[in-house]
Each structure stands twice: as C-alpha cells, then as structure tokens.
Amino acid sequence: MPDDARARQRTGTGLGILLALVLAAVLLTALPDDGEREGGGACAPHSVASWSAEKDLNAEFSRYGDDPSRGDDWTGGDGTHSVRLPDGRLLWLFSDTYLGQVYAPPNPFGESFTWRDTTAPLVRNSAVVMRDGRLERTLATPLFPDPAPGQWRWPVAARVEPRSPGSSEQVLRVLLWVRTAGQAPWIYGVPTATEVATLSLPDLRVESVVKVFDQQLVPDPSRRVLFGTTLLEEDGWTYVFGGDDGQAASRPASQAYVARVREGRLAEPGAWEYWNGSAWAGGAGARPSAVLGDGQRTGVGSAFSVARVRGTYVLFTMAAGTEGLTTVTSYWSCAPTGPWHGPTKDFSPSLPQGAQVAAYNPQTHPELSDDGRLVLSYDVNWLQTAGAAAQLNRNVSLYRPRFVSLKVAPTR
C-alpha cells in the first residue's frame, strides 16, 4: 500500500496504495495438474465456485460515508482489514483515509453523487467501530502516528491474543507497515519495517509500538519484505504472511513470504520465526525465503489474503496483466509454506459503471464468514494519478471498499 508523506496528505491524491498494489499484482503461471494434491483427503484443490455482492455491508459503508451530518469521521479509505473484539464489536482498519464533511447531491457538476470539497483532510490510517452490523464511530485519527518525519504507518492484519502466553488478559495486536517517502520509482513510499502495535481492551488505547522486522539495511528496496498483509491462527501459532515490492524494480511479480509466532508473543521480535525454504528459523540473522513467486512467471501483489477453507489454504490476489485491474484469482496449498498451486478460476467483482477505476487489495474477513461462504473485500480507487483528488472528491463512493460473498469449493 502507498507515498510522499505530508505533501500527499494535504494534496489529497488518495492514490498511494493503488498502483503499489494493482501494478504489483502480477502472477503468471500454469494451472495445477488435474487432481494434484498433498496431505490426503483433508486437503484438495479449491477455487471460487460462485460469488455475489454483499449488499448489506456495501449499503452500510455507503450510509456511514455519505452521512452529511458528521464533519470529522471516515468518508473513504483503502487497505481494508477487520478484527472481531471480545465484546462482539468489529474494528475496521484502514490505510489512507479521507475525513471531513461530505455534501448531499447534486455535486457542483450537477451529478447525483455525494461529494466533498478540496479541503477534506487525508490521514495515513484510521479505525472505525461497528456494532451489530452498524458502523458507529471513527476513532481519533490518525490512530497510529507517524514514526518520524517523512515516514508513515499503515495498519494491516490484526488479532486479539493474550497479553503474554497463558495470560487471562487480552489485548489487540495490529501489524503496521512503515514506509518512507522516496523518489521514483518509490513514489508510493520505500518499504522500511514491520511493527506491531499493542492496544488495550476494551478502550482501544495504543499502549506501545514495537519494530519486529527492520528492512532499512536491505540495499535493494524491491527485496524488502513487509509482513502482515494477512494472518491465520492455528494450533497455538499465528502465521503472518508478507510480500516484497518486486514490481517497482520492473520485475513482473512480487513474492509471498510467511512467518510464525507463538500465541501471545506477536509483539516480541525475538519470538518470530521465518520460513527459509526448508525450516523455520529465528534470531537476528534469520532471512525468509519466498513461498510463492519466482519474480518472473509466478507471484502475487504486495497485498493479498489467505484463508483456510476446510483442510485447504486458499490465497486471494489480483490477476495477471491488465486483468489485475479488475479480476481476483487464487492459489491453493496444503500448508502455509506451500507448495502453492494456481492460479485457479478468476472472478471479476463489480466496479462503478463509467468510471476509470480499478480494484485491488482483496482481503478475506473470517469473522463475517461461515462454513458456507467467505466474505471478501476489495478496494476501489481512481485509475490515473493525474486528477485523482478531484475525481475522488467529486464522487466520494469511488474510494471505498466493496464486499462480495464467495463460495469456495473443491476443484474437480
């Protein structure tokens, strides 16, 4: 996700994450052999059998974002992640976010779109609380302040876990991506570090932020790995997936990586272990190896999502080439470390009619899913950098997540 800290915040391009994810979302590979599988009957090839729009969720975000009576809350954002809190509330985390007043249509162009004026502030991150399916309020923004001048934080995956192993007290841990303003081709920010924030419950107060994976000494920014695009909890472990920004260096694809941490220890840098291609390794000298992507034929976007469907792991990312602007595809595996097979069947979710927009950052939301369906969001943004701010202000709905319900089934 994206860019040039304060200048972009106030100019309101709102486009940071778009190209960094969409143009990085390249994956070219052959389909798996028919019937290929590891792990026996519990694991089998899976793909998207059908999908439909999540109308209630889409309508709720429209209601909240279009409300002209509020002057300081969320009106649009990307980098969509969610986490269920112990008291039943759902916390939505966003990266670059528009705040400020919106106005009922018609807009100044006579169009029937809710709109905002050019003074609307853009902040690097935000969090919105939902209760019983209804969005209630935006927490004070930015929730995670900039770590230093010219740097910013984007929240990604999060989970509730014990404050320490075996503790009865729970806290919220949020993975953060730190980026630093840079020059072309790093106009959307240079990957810098992965951090973990600890928030108290139930008041959601940020207690601490710890750097768990520093990449500043990696000389090639396209080889730097940021963890937290998605995570899975299993058998007392948290598996944390990440990616590099290979596309920014003109490599056709980014690569996927995975780390793991014992429950209750996400905020302990020394507790992290990284898959090195043959084993889990920790310590200061640990170097992760890619579990998916060869930098040429196969790979993922820097933001992707992994879910477990029955005994199979399914990874969702944007499709190859120009289809990556509109189409979601998937891989499957019998283990977080792979091998990953795919891509499998694609699907193209709905986009605003007549607008020059693109989809990116497919994220699953297991707290809204059940055995019969998987809820997935995708972010939407203006396609061209030039004039993006004007277009996003002209129609506020263009810079918001959309939601679909997927049926993921074994592939025969």
C-alpha positions in Angstrom: 0.0 0.0 0.0 1.5 3.8 -0.7 3.8 7.6 -0.6 5.1 11.1 -0.1 4.1 11.8 3.5 2.7 15.3 4.3 2.6 16.6 0.8 0.3 13.9 -0.4 -1.8 14.1 2.8 -2.7 17.6 2.1 -2.9 17.5 -1.7 -5.3 14.6 -1.3 -4.3 12.3 -4.2 -5.6 9.4 -2.1 -4.0 7.1 -4.6 -0.9 5.8 -2.8 -1.9 2.2 -2.3 -3.5 1.8 -5.8 -0.5 1.4 -8.1 1.7 -0.1 -5.5 -0.8 -2.9 -5.2 -2.6 -3.1 -8.5 0.5 -2.8 -10.7 2.4 -5.2 -8.3 -0.4 -7.7 -8.6 1.1 -9.8 -11.4 1.1 -13.6 -11.4 1.7 -15.7 -14.4 1.8 -19.5 -14.0 0.3 -22.7 -15.3 -2.8 -24.3 -13.8 -2.1 -27.2 -11.5 -2.2 -30.7 -12.9 -5.7 -32.3 -12.6 -6.1 -34.0 -9.2 -2.7 -32.8 -7.9 -2.8 -32.7 -4.1 -0.8 -33.2 -1.0 -1.9 -34.1 2.5 -4.5 -36.7 1.6 -8.3 -36.3 1.8 -8.3 -33.3 4.2 -6.6 -31.1 1.5 -7.7 -30.8 -2.1 -7.6 -28.2 -4.9 -10.1 -25.4 -4.2 -11.3 -22.4 -6.3 -14.1 -19.9 -6.3 -17.3 -21.7 -7.4 -19.6 -18.6 -7.3 -19.8 -15.1 -5.8 -22.4 -12.4 -5.2 -22.3 -8.9 -3.8 -22.7 -8.4 0.0 -25.4 -5.9 -0.3 -25.9 -5.2 3.4 -22.2 -4.5 4.0 -21.9 -2.3 0.9 -25.0 -0.4 1.9 -23.7 0.2 5.4 -20.4 1.7 4.3 -22.3 3.9 1.9 -24.7 5.0 4.7 -21.9 5.9 7.0 -19.6 7.5 4.5 -22.4 9.5 2.8 -23.8 10.9 6.1 -23.6 14.8 5.7 -24.3 15.4 9.4 -20.8 14.3 10.5 -17.9 16.6 10.0 -14.8 14.6 11.2 -15.4 10.9 10.5 -14.4 8.4 7.9 -15.8 9.1 4.4 -13.5 6.8 2.4 -10.4 4.8 2.6 -8.4 1.7 1.5 -6.2 -1.0 2.9 -9.3 -2.6 4.4 -8.8 -5.1 7.3 -11.1 -6.2 10.1 -10.9 -7.9 13.5 -13.5 -9.1 16.0 -13.2 -7.8 19.5 -14.0 -9.9 22.6 -17.2 -7.8 23.3 -18.6 -8.5 19.9 -17.7 -5.2 18.2 -15.9 -5.3 14.8 -13.0 -3.0 14.3 -12.3 -1.9 10.7 -8.7 -0.7 10.0 -7.9 1.5 7.0 -4.8 3.0 5.5 -5.0 6.3 3.7 -8.3 7.8 4.8 -10.5 10.8 3.8 -12.1 12.6 6.7 -14.2 15.8 6.8 -17.6 16.9 5.7 -19.5 15.4 2.7 -22.4 17.0 1.0 -25.6 15.6 -0.4 -26.0 15.6 -4.2 -26.1 17.1 -6.6 -22.4 17.9 -6.7 -21.0 21.1 -8.3 -21.1 19.4 -11.7 -24.9 18.7 -11.4 -24.2 14.9 -10.9 -26.1 12.7 -8.4 -23.0 11.9 -6.3 -22.3 12.6 -2.7 -19.2 14.9 -2.7 -16.5 16.6 -0.6 -14.7 19.8 -1.1 -10.9 20.1 -1.7 -10.2 21.0 2.0 -11.1 17.5 3.2 -8.1 16.1 5.2 -6.4 12.9 4.3 -4.7 10.9 7.1 -2.5 7.9 6.9 -4.6 5.5 8.9 -8.0 5.2 10.7 -10.2 2.8 12.6 -14.0 2.6 12.5 -16.0 0.7 15.1 -19.0 -1.5 14.0 -21.6 -3.0 16.4 -24.3 -5.4 15.3 -23.7 -4.7 11.7 -23.9 -0.9 12.0 -20.9 1.5 11.8 -20.9 3.7 14.9 -17.8 5.9 15.1 -14.4 6.7 13.9 -11.6 6.6 16.5 -9.4 9.7 16.8 -7.1 9.8 13.7 -4.5 9.0 12.9 -4.7 6.1 15.3 -1.0 5.3 14.7 1.1 8.5 14.5 4.0 8.9 12.0 7.1 7.3 13.4 9.4 10.0 12.1 9.3 12.9 9.6 8.8 11.5 6.1 7.5 8.2 7.3 4.1 6.8 8.0 2.3 3.7 9.2 -0.4 1.7 7.5 -2.3 -0.9 9.7 -2.7 -4.3 8.1 -3.8 -7.6 9.8 -4.8 -7.7 13.4 -5.8 -10.2 16.1 -6.8 -10.4 19.7 -4.4 -12.5 21.8 -3.3 -12.9 25.4 -1.0 -10.1 26.6 1.6 -12.8 27.2 1.4 -16.6 26.8 -1.0 -18.0 29.3 -2.3 -14.6 30.5 -6.0 -14.2 31.1 -5.8 -10.6 29.9 -6.4 -10.0 26.3 -5.0 -7.2 24.1 -5.4 -6.2 20.4 -2.3 -6.6 18.3 -2.1 -4.7 15.0 0.6 -5.2 12.4 1.9 -2.0 10.9 3.8 -1.3 7.7 6.3 1.6 7.9 7.1 3.3 4.6 9.4 6.3 3.9 8.9 9.0 1.3 11.1 8.3 -1.7 11.8 9.2 -5.3 10.7 7.4 -8.4 10.1 4.5 -8.7 9.3 4.7 -5.0 6.7 7.5 -5.3 4.4 5.4 -3.1 7.0 5.0 -0.3 10.0 2.9 0.3 9.3 -0.3 2.4 11.0 0.3 5.7 9.8 -2.0 8.6 7.1 -4.1 10.1 5.9 -3.1 13.5 3.3 -4.5 16.0 1.1 -2.1 18.0 -0.5 -3.3 21.3 -3.9 -1.8 22.1 -5.7 -2.1 25.4 -9.2 -3.6 25.6 -11.9 -2.6 25.6 -10.9 1.1 25.2 -8.6 0.6 22.2 -5.8 2.8 23.5 -2.5 2.4 21.8 -0.1 1.3 24.5 3.1 0.6 22.5 4.5 0.1 19.1 7.4 -2.4 18.6 9.5 -2.9 15.5 9.7 -6.6 14.7 11.3 -6.8 11.3 13.6 -3.9 10.2 14.4 -3.7 6.5 16.4 -0.5 6.3 19.7 -2.3 5.8 18.5 -4.2 2.8 20.0 -2.2 0.0 17.5 -3.1 -2.8 14.1 -1.7 -1.7 12.4 -4.2 -4.1 13.8 -7.0 -2.0 12.5 -5.7 1.3 9.7 -7.7 2.9 6.8 -6.3 4.9 4.7 -8.8 7.0 1.1 -8.6 7.9 -0.9 -8.4 4.7 -2.9 -11.4 6.2 -2.6 -13.8 9.1 -4.0 -17.1 10.2 -4.4 -18.5 13.8 -3.8 -22.3 14.1 -2.7 -24.7 16.8 -1.3 -22.0 19.1 0.6 -20.3 16.3 -0.1 -17.1 14.4 1.0 -17.4 10.7 1.8 -14.0 9.3 2.1 -13.5 5.5 4.0 -10.8 3.8 5.3 -9.6 0.4 8.0 -7.6 -1.3 7.7 -4.8 -3.9 9.3 -6.6 -6.7 7.2 -4.9 -9.4 8.6 -1.5 -8.5 12.0 -2.7 -9.8 10.4 -3.9 -13.1 10.2 -7.5 -12.0 6.9 -8.8 -13.3 5.8 -10.2 -9.9 6.1 -9.7 -6.2 6.8 -12.7 -3.9 5.0 -14.1 -0.9 6.6 -15.0 2.4 5.4 -16.4 5.8 6.5 -16.1 9.4 5.0 -17.6 12.5 4.8 -16.5 16.2 3.5 -18.3 19.3 0.2 -17.0 20.6 0.7 -14.1 22.9 4.1 -13.1 21.5 3.4 -11.1 18.4 4.9 -8.0 19.9 8.2 -9.9 20.7 10.7 -9.5 17.9 12.7 -12.5 19.2 9.7 -14.8 19.1 9.3 -14.5 15.3 10.3 -17.4 13.1 10.6 -17.2 9.3 10.3 -19.9 6.7 13.7 -20.1 5.0 12.8 -22.6 2.3 13.4 -25.8 4.3 12.8 -24.9 8.0 11.6 -22.3 10.5 14.4 -20.0 11.7 14.5 -17.2 14.2 17.0 -14.8 15.5 18.7 -11.6 14.2 20.2 -13.4 11.2 17.0 -15.1 10.0 16.2 -14.5 6.4 12.9 -15.5 4.9 12.6 -17.2 1.6 9.7 -16.8 -0.8 6.9 -19.4 -0.6 5.3 -18.2 -3.8 6.7 -16.4 -6.7 9.8 -16.7 -8.8 10.0 -13.0 -9.7 9.3 -13.8 -13.3 6.4 -16.2 -14.1 4.6 -16.5 -10.7 3.9 -14.2 -7.8 1.4 -12.1 -6.0 0.5 -8.5 -5.4 2.1 -7.0 -2.3 -1.3 -7.1 -0.6 -3.1 -10.4 -0.7 -5.1 -12.6 1.7 -5.1 -16.2 2.9 -8.0 -18.2 4.3 -8.3 -21.8 5.4 -11.3 -23.5 3.8 -11.8 -26.9 5.4 -8.3 -28.5 5.1 -7.0 -26.3 2.3 -5.3 -22.9 2.4 -6.6 -20.5 -0.3 -4.7 -17.3 -1.2 -6.5 -14.5 -3.0 -4.7 -11.9 -5.1 -5.2 -9.8 -8.2 -4.9 -11.5 -11.6 -2.2 -11.1 -14.1 -1.6 -8.2 -16.5 -4.4 -5.8 -17.4 -6.9 -8.2 -15.8 -5.2 -7.3 -12.5 -7.2 -4.0 -12.6 -10.5 -5.8 -12.4 -10.0 -9.5 -11.6 -9.3 -11.6 -8.5 -7.7 -15.0 -8.7 -6.5 -17.6 -6.2 -3.9 -20.2 -5.3 -4.3 -23.2 -3.0 -1.9 -25.1 -0.8 -2.0 -27.8 1.9 0.3 -25.8 4.2 1.1 -22.1 4.8 4.6 -22.8 3.5 3.4 -24.3 0.2 3.8 -25.5 -2.3 1.2 -23.2 -3.7 -0.7 -24.1 -6.9 -2.5 -21.9 -9.3 -3.9 -19.5 -10.3 -7.3 -21.2 -10.3 -10.6 -19.8 -11.5 -10.8 -16.0 -11.7 -13.8 -13.7 -10.9 -14.4 -10.1 -11.7 -16.3 -8.2 -8.9 -18.5 -5.2 -9.7 -16.9 -1.8 -10.3 -18.6 1.6 -10.6 -20.1 2.0 -14.1 -18.5 4.5 -16.4 -15.6 5.4 -14.0 -11.9 4.9 -14.7 -11.3 2.9 -11.5 -9.5 -0.3 -10.5 -9.9 -3.0 -7.9 -7.1 -4.0 -5.6 -6.2 -5.5 -2.2 -8.6 -8.5 -1.9 -9.0 -9.3 1.8 -11.0 -12.1 3.5 -12.9 -11.4 6.7 -13.3 -14.7 8.6 -15.2 -13.0 11.4 -18.0 -12.4 8.9 -17.8 -15.7 7.2 -19.1 -19.2 7.9 -18.7 -22.7 6.6 -20.8 -22.0 3.6 -19.4 -18.6 2.5 -16.3 -16.5 2.7 -16.7 -12.7 2.8 -14.0 -10.8 0.8 -13.5 -7.1 0.4 -11.7 -5.3 -2.4 -10.6 -1.7 -2.5 -11.6 0.7 -5.3 -9.7 3.8 -6.5 -9.3 6.2 -9.4 -7.0 4.6 -12.0 -4.9 7.6 -13.1 -2.7 9.6 -10.7 -3.4 12.9 -12.6 -6.6 14.5 -11.4 -7.3 11.7 -8.9 -8.1 14.0 -6.0 -10.7 15.9 -8.0 -12.4 12.7 -9.1 -12.4 11.2 -5.6 -13.9 14.4 -4.2 -16.4 14.6 -7.0 -17.8 11.2 -6.1 -16.9 10.0 -2.6 -18.0 6.4 -3.3 -15.1 5.8 -5.6 -12.6 5.5 -2.8 -14.2 2.8 -0.6 -14.1 -1.0 -0.2 -16.7 -3.2 -1.8 -17.7 -6.7 -0.4 -18.6 -10.0 -2.0 -19.6 -13.3 -0.7 -17.7 -16.3 -2.1 -18.4 -20.0 -2.3 -15.1 -21.8 -2.4 -15.3 -25.4 -3.3 -13.1 -28.3 -4.3 -12.0 -28.4 -7.9 -12.9 -31.5 -9.7 
